[in-house]
Amino acid sequence: MDQPAPASPDIVDNGLLNGRVRLRQPARGYRAGLDAALLAAAVPALPGQRVLEAGCGAGGVLMPLAARRPGVTLTGLERDPAMAGLARENAALNGVQDRTTIRTGDVAAGFRTLDLPPFDWAVSNPPFFDDAATLRAPAEGKRGAWIADDGLQAWTAFLLKAVREGGRIVVIHRADRLADLLSLLGDKAGGFAVRPVHPFADQPAKRVLVHAVKTGRAPLRLLPPLILHDRSGAQHTPEADAILRGDAALDW
């Protein structure tokens, strides 16, 4: 079996899920963080099911998901060849290359260009902004992760095409885009469940996790929020800490 190349000064080696997962990421530029950890915790895929991540980066969602869900087959799509290469290295580093496939391609080209059968799950942490003029120009290494050149609609359209009827979609995004997410996904999906993510209990949600079922018709459910921090001085609340350590998951 080919071994991953040694880390270079441009690459950092991070431990996730209390050391169960190793993730090589760029030392500069975009690195997976809390959003990726929450998304990985919110995909209760079953053994034998197939999961596709749109915009997988270096594997910051796929690798924890592989550790959390043995027996699940994973596919990542990433348009940056260097990041896609890192994702392949990380799959080998974590011993899950036999059930992980990384494709280099652009969400904007559409799901059909992958020539793959529909998946059981399609998940994503889409870029947060559609218009580069809405924020100070991000560093070049972060631009692709922050700016959705083709808009949020391209990402939701891709996810809807990527799953079979009855398949599940999970997205984490800015809380102020919740109405857009529900509108864009609601054309062909339903059964929504929304979990707000608050930095503190007395502050507005900054993120939302949205779960949808393709062709689903169940009423929308607004779930109890996840609170990340309290005023005790601990880095995270006990609930958030258990999720980040891999001792708990986010159920729907």
Secondary structure, 3 states (H helix, E strand, C coil): CCCCCCCCCCEEEEEECCCCEEEEEECCCCCCCHHHHHHHHCCCCCCCCEEEEECCCCCCCHHHHHHHCCCCEEEEEECCHHHHHHHHHHHHHCCCHHHEEEEECCHHHCHHHHCCCCEEEEEECCCCECCHHHCCCCCHHHHHHHECCCHHHHHHHHHHHHEEEEEEEEEEEEHHHHHHHHHHHCCCEEEEEEEEEECCCCCCCCEEEEEEEECCCCCCEECCCEECCCCCCCCCCHHHHHHHHCCCCCCC
